[in-house]
């Protein structure tokens, strides 16, 4: 399945496991690189990667058909990792 097909399937059903898996498998390098840039490696990064895939599935409905799917994916991954990191910082600050 291509990235475009996976994103389009997720735009209809964000719980389409095959589409999420395909998107992850097709883009493992960019996804892992982005997660490592924001979270490093280890358990936190693994949790962030899972959360990132859920969020990308959620945001697939915002994909415009004329967009390059690889560019959309890279932008979405970066934006969502930034949000996840900011949420973690806020959560930690509120605990203290």
N, CA and C atoms as an extended XYZ file, in Angstrom:
288
Properties=species:S:1:pos:R:3:atomname:S:1:resname:S:1:resid:I:1 pbc="F F F"
N         0.850       -1.166        0.000 N   UNK     1
C         0.000        0.000        0.000 CA  UNK     1
C         0.900        1.235        0.000 C   UNK     1
N         0.561        2.198       -0.832 N   UNK     2
C         1.352        3.426       -0.887 CA  UNK     2
C         1.004        4.340        0.293 C   UNK     2
N         1.840        5.347        0.513 N   UNK     3
C         1.542        6.318        1.567 CA  UNK     3
C         0.214        7.021        1.302 C   UNK     3
N        -0.008        7.417        0.064 N   UNK     4
C        -1.256        8.107       -0.280 CA  UNK     4
C        -2.461        7.216        0.022 C   UNK     4
N        -2.385        5.963       -0.361 N   UNK     5
C        -3.495        5.035       -0.106 CA  UNK     5
C        -3.718        4.866        1.398 C   UNK     5
N        -2.634        4.725        2.145 N   UNK     6
C        -2.761        4.552        3.598 CA  UNK     6
C        -3.380        5.779        4.240 C   UNK     6
N        -2.919        6.963        3.850 N   UNK     7
C        -3.465        8.202        4.423 CA  UNK     7
C        -4.934        8.346        4.060 C   UNK     7
N        -5.276        8.057        2.820 N   UNK     8
C        -6.680        8.156        2.405 CA  UNK     8
C        -7.557        7.163        3.157 C   UNK     8
N        -7.068        5.961        3.387 N   UNK     9
C        -7.842        4.987        4.170 CA  UNK     9
C        -8.021        5.466        5.606 C   UNK     9
N        -6.961        6.048        6.168 N   UNK    10
C        -7.048        6.558        7.542 CA  UNK    10
C        -7.956        7.773        7.633 C   UNK    10
N        -8.072        8.516        6.562 N   UNK    11
C        -8.968        9.672        6.593 CA  UNK    11
C       -10.427        9.233        6.715 C   UNK    11
N       -10.709        8.015        6.300 N   UNK    12
C       -12.056        7.454        6.406 CA  UNK    12
C       -12.221        6.688        7.716 C   UNK    12
N       -11.163        5.958        8.114 N   UNK    13
C       -11.220        5.138        9.321 CA  UNK    13
C        -9.870        5.202       10.029 C   UNK    13
N        -9.779        6.036       11.045 N   UNK    14
C        -8.507        6.224       11.735 CA  UNK    14
C        -8.055        4.975       12.498 C   UNK    14
N        -8.910        3.978       12.603 N   UNK    15
C        -8.581        2.733       13.300 CA  UNK    15
C        -8.169        1.620       12.331 C   UNK    15
N        -7.915        1.961       11.072 N   UNK    16
C        -7.513        0.981       10.067 CA  UNK    16
C        -6.083        0.534       10.369 C   UNK    16
N        -5.962       -0.590       11.054 N   UNK    17
C        -4.657       -1.079       11.507 CA  UNK    17
C        -3.711       -1.353       10.340 C   UNK    17
N        -4.221       -1.904        9.262 N   UNK    18
C        -3.389       -2.194        8.100 CA  UNK    18
C        -2.802       -0.909        7.519 C   UNK    18
N        -3.587        0.144        7.449 N   UNK    19
C        -3.107        1.419        6.912 CA  UNK    19
C        -2.064        2.038        7.836 C   UNK    19
N        -2.278        1.968        9.155 N   UNK    20
C        -1.301        2.502       10.116 CA  UNK    20
C         0.009        1.727        9.997 C   UNK    20
N        -0.089        0.417        9.941 N   UNK    21
C         1.102       -0.423        9.824 CA  UNK    21
C         1.847       -0.131        8.525 C   UNK    21
N         1.120       -0.002        7.445 N   UNK    22
C         1.731        0.294        6.156 CA  UNK    22
C         2.430        1.648        6.178 C   UNK    22
N         1.771        2.650        6.744 N   UNK    23
C         2.365        3.986        6.842 CA  UNK    23
C         3.648        3.938        7.671 C   UNK    23
N         3.606        3.200        8.762 N   UNK    24
C         4.789        3.079        9.614 CA  UNK    24
C         5.908        2.323        8.888 C   UNK    24
N         5.572        1.210        8.276 N   UNK    25
C         6.583        0.401        7.577 CA  UNK    25
C         7.217        1.161        6.416 C   UNK    25
N         6.411        1.911        5.680 N   UNK    26
C         6.922        2.671        4.534 CA  UNK    26
C         7.818        3.836        4.959 C   UNK    26
N         7.648        4.313        6.192 N   UNK    27
C         8.314        5.545        6.617 CA  UNK    27
C         9.062        5.396        7.934 C   UNK    27
N         9.496        4.193        8.224 N   UNK    28
C        10.159        3.921        9.499 CA  UNK    28
C        11.320        4.874        9.756 C   UNK    28
N        12.133        5.114        8.754 N   UNK    29
C        13.319        5.953        8.950 CA  UNK    29
C        12.955        7.383        9.346 C   UNK    29
N        12.042        8.011        8.631 N   UNK    30
C        11.675        9.399        8.952 CA  UNK    30
C        10.947        9.474       10.289 C   UNK    30
N        10.121        8.481       10.594 N   UNK    31
C         9.393        8.476       11.863 CA  UNK    31
C        10.371        8.319       13.017 C   UNK    31
N        11.253        7.354       12.933 N   UNK    32
C        12.221        7.131       14.027 CA  UNK    32
C        13.171        8.309       14.178 C   UNK    32
N        13.625        8.863       13.071 N   UNK    33
C        14.521       10.023       13.129 CA  UNK    33
C        13.840       11.197       13.824 C   UNK    33
N        12.590       11.426       13.503 N   UNK    34
C        11.846       12.527       14.124 CA  UNK    34
C        11.643       12.270       15.607 C   UNK    34
N        11.255       11.069       15.962 N   UNK    35
C        11.043       10.733       17.376 CA  UNK    35
C        12.357       10.874       18.154 C   UNK    35
N        13.443       10.398       17.604 N   UNK    36
C        14.740       10.503       18.285 CA  UNK    36
C        15.141       11.965       18.457 C   UNK    36
N        14.865       12.793       17.454 N   UNK    37
C        15.196       14.212       17.548 CA  UNK    37
C        14.480       14.867       18.734 C   UNK    37
N        13.260       14.468       18.994 N   UNK    38
C        12.470       15.087       20.063 CA  UNK    38
C        12.571       14.370       21.406 C   UNK    38
N        12.758       13.040       21.384 N   UNK    39
C        12.669       12.254       22.617 CA  UNK    39
C        13.884       11.386       22.933 C   UNK    39
N        14.864       11.360       22.058 N   UNK    40
C        16.003       10.486       22.278 CA  UNK    40
C        15.615        9.043       21.997 C   UNK    40
N        16.239        8.118       22.724 N   UNK    41
C        15.929        6.703       22.541 CA  UNK    41
C        15.478        6.113       23.873 C   UNK    41
N        14.887        4.947       23.828 N   UNK    42
C        14.458        4.278       25.051 CA  UNK    42
C        12.954        4.171       25.150 C   UNK    42
N        12.490        3.906       26.372 N   UNK    43
C        11.061        3.666       26.606 CA  UNK    43
C        10.205        4.876       26.265 C   UNK    43
N        10.685        6.069       26.614 N   UNK    44
C         9.912        7.284       26.327 CA  UNK    44
C         9.744        7.453       24.815 C   UNK    44
N        10.814        7.204       24.086 N   UNK    45
C        10.749        7.316       22.627 CA  UNK    45
C         9.801        6.270       22.038 C   UNK    45
N         9.814        5.065       22.580 N   UNK    46
C         8.914        4.017       22.091 CA  UNK    46
C         7.455        4.410       22.309 C   UNK    46
N         7.157        4.961       23.484 N   UNK    47
C         5.788        5.419       23.768 CA  UNK    47
C         5.412        6.587       22.865 C   UNK    47
N         6.377        7.483       22.643 N   UNK    48
C         6.121        8.638       21.779 CA  UNK    48
C         5.840        8.185       20.347 C   UNK    48
N         6.566        7.175       19.880 N   UNK    49
C         6.355        6.678       18.516 CA  UNK    49
C         4.953        6.085       18.365 C   UNK    49
N         4.505        5.356       19.348 N   UNK    50
C         3.151        4.793       19.303 CA  UNK    50
C         2.108        5.911       19.323 C   UNK    50
N         2.318        6.904       20.178 N   UNK    51
C         1.395        8.040       20.250 CA  UNK    51
C         1.407        8.821       18.937 C   UNK    51
N         2.584        8.969       18.354 N   UNK    52
C         2.704        9.675       17.080 CA  UNK    52
C         1.891        8.986       15.997 C   UNK    52
N         1.961        7.675       15.923 N   UNK    53
C         1.203        6.960       14.901 CA  UNK    53
C        -0.300        7.121       15.105 C   UNK    53
N        -0.748        7.124       16.366 N   UNK    54
C        -2.176        7.358       16.637 CA  UNK    54
C        -2.583        8.757       16.188 C   UNK    54
N        -1.748        9.727       16.477 N   UNK    55
C        -2.068       11.112       16.108 CA  UNK    55
C        -2.031       11.313       14.599 C   UNK    55
N        -1.101       10.680       13.938 N   UNK    56
C        -1.066       10.810       12.482 CA  UNK    56
C        -2.316       10.186       11.867 C   UNK    56
N        -2.769        9.085       12.430 N   UNK    57
C        -4.017        8.476       11.956 CA  UNK    57
C        -5.185        9.431       12.194 C   UNK    57
N        -5.192       10.087       13.355 N   UNK    58
C        -6.241       11.058       13.662 CA  UNK    58
C        -6.244       12.222       12.672 C   UNK    58
N        -5.071       12.663       12.282 N   UNK    59
C        -4.950       13.844       11.418 CA  UNK    59
C        -5.014       13.520        9.930 C   UNK    59
N        -5.110       12.269        9.572 N   UNK    60
C        -5.176       11.904        8.154 CA  UNK    60
C        -6.370       12.555        7.470 C   UNK    60
N        -7.409       12.832        8.207 N   UNK    61
C        -8.594       13.480        7.617 CA  UNK    61
C        -8.278       14.890        7.122 C   UNK    61
N        -7.166       15.470        7.575 N   UNK    62
C        -6.773       16.814        7.157 CA  UNK    62
C        -5.893       16.801        5.904 C   UNK    62
N        -5.524       15.623        5.457 N   UNK    63
C        -4.681       15.487        4.269 CA  UNK    63
C        -5.441       15.951        3.030 C   UNK    63
N        -4.786       16.802        2.249 N   UNK    64
C        -5.357       17.266        0.979 CA  UNK    64
C        -4.793       16.402       -0.136 C   UNK    64
N        -5.642       15.911       -1.012 N   UNK    65
C        -5.234       14.966       -2.052 CA  UNK    65
C        -4.104       15.506       -2.934 C   UNK    65
N        -4.031       16.804       -3.122 N   UNK    66
C        -2.988       17.375       -3.984 CA  UNK    66
C        -1.625       17.449       -3.288 C   UNK    66
N        -1.581       17.216       -1.975 N   UNK    67
C        -0.323       17.268       -1.235 CA  UNK    67
C         0.537       16.037       -1.529 C   UNK    67
N         1.831       16.234       -1.448 N   UNK    68
C         2.773       15.115       -1.545 CA  UNK    68
C         2.677       14.349       -0.223 C   UNK    68
N         2.329       13.067       -0.254 N   UNK    69
C         2.129       12.328        0.999 CA  UNK    69
C         3.381       12.236        1.868 C   UNK    69
N         4.548       12.173        1.246 N   UNK    70
C         5.781       12.088        2.027 CA  UNK    70
C         6.064       13.400        2.750 C   UNK    70
N         5.802       14.516        2.081 N   UNK    71
C         5.984       15.833        2.701 CA  UNK    71
C         4.970       16.002        3.830 C   UNK    71
N         3.728       15.603        3.578 N   UNK    72
C         2.687       15.696        4.611 CA  UNK    72
C         3.086       14.879        5.831 C   UNK    72
N         3.556       13.661        5.589 N   UNK    73
C         3.926       12.780        6.688 CA  UNK    73
C         5.067       13.376        7.518 C   UNK    73
N         6.097       13.875        6.866 N   UNK    74
C         7.236       14.458        7.584 CA  UNK    74
C         6.797       15.671        8.399 C   UNK    74
N         5.967       16.524        7.810 N   UNK    75
C         5.475       17.710        8.511 CA  UNK    75
C         4.589       17.316        9.698 C   UNK    75
N         3.714       16.367        9.482 N   UNK    76
C         2.814       15.906       10.542 CA  UNK    76
C         3.618       15.272       11.677 C   UNK    76
N         4.601       14.452       11.347 N   UNK    77
C         5.422       13.803       12.377 CA  UNK    77
C         6.148       14.839       13.218 C   UNK    77
N         6.726       15.829       12.583 N   UNK    78
C         7.451       16.869       13.309 CA  UNK    78
C         6.517       17.684       14.197 C   UNK    78
N         5.395       18.089       13.647 N   UNK    79
C         4.424       18.886       14.415 CA  UNK    79
C         3.900       18.115       15.615 C   UNK    79
N         3.542       16.860       15.407 N   UNK    80
C         2.979       16.068       16.496 CA  UNK    80
C         4.022       15.704       17.547 C   UNK    80
N         5.263       15.469       17.151 N   UNK    81
C         6.313       15.219       18.146 CA  UNK    81
C         6.548       16.469       18.989 C   UNK    81
N         6.512       17.625       18.358 N   UNK    82
C         6.661       18.882       19.096 CA  UNK    82
C         5.519       19.032       20.106 C   UNK    82
N         4.308       18.737       19.679 N   UNK    83
C         3.150       18.816       20.589 CA  UNK    83
C         3.270       17.817       21.735 C   UNK    83
N         3.659       16.591       21.408 N   UNK    84
C         3.812       15.566       22.448 CA  UNK    84
C         4.854       15.993       23.481 C   UNK    84
N         5.974       16.530       23.015 N   UNK    85
C         7.023       16.969       23.934 CA  UNK    85
C         6.520       18.118       24.808 C   UNK    85
N         5.832       19.078       24.202 N   UNK    86
C         5.297       20.201       24.980 CA  UNK    86
C         4.260       19.740       25.998 C   UNK    86
N         3.429       18.787       25.622 N   UNK    87
C         2.448       18.239       26.560 CA  UNK    87
C         3.140       17.549       27.725 C   UNK    87
N         4.201       16.808       27.451 N   UNK    88
C         4.956       16.117       28.516 CA  UNK    88
C         5.606       17.129       29.453 C   UNK    88
N         6.142       18.204       28.883 N   UNK    89
C         6.759       19.246       29.716 CA  UNK    89
C         5.714       19.894       30.610 C   UNK    89
N         4.560       20.224       30.037 N   UNK    90
C         3.475       20.836       30.839 CA  UNK    90
C         3.001       19.891       31.941 C   UNK    90
N         2.831       18.623       31.574 N   UNK    91
C         2.372       17.631       32.538 CA  UNK    91
C         3.366       17.511       33.707 C   UNK    91
N         4.629       17.468       33.377 N   UNK    92
C         5.669       17.373       34.409 CA  UNK    92
C         5.690       18.620       35.280 C   UNK    92
N         5.533       19.787       34.665 N   UNK    93
C         5.540       21.046       35.426 CA  UNK    93
C         4.346       21.115       36.370 C   UNK    93
N         3.221       20.587       35.959 N   UNK    94
C         2.029       20.605       36.790 CA  UNK    94
C         2.108       19.632       37.942 C   UNK    94
N         2.943       18.601       37.822 N   UNK    95
C         3.131       17.646       38.922 CA  UNK    95
C         3.984       18.228       40.037 C   UNK    95
N         4.939       19.064       39.652 N   UNK    96
C         5.880       19.623       40.630 CA  UNK    96
C         5.275       20.668       41.502 C   UNK    96
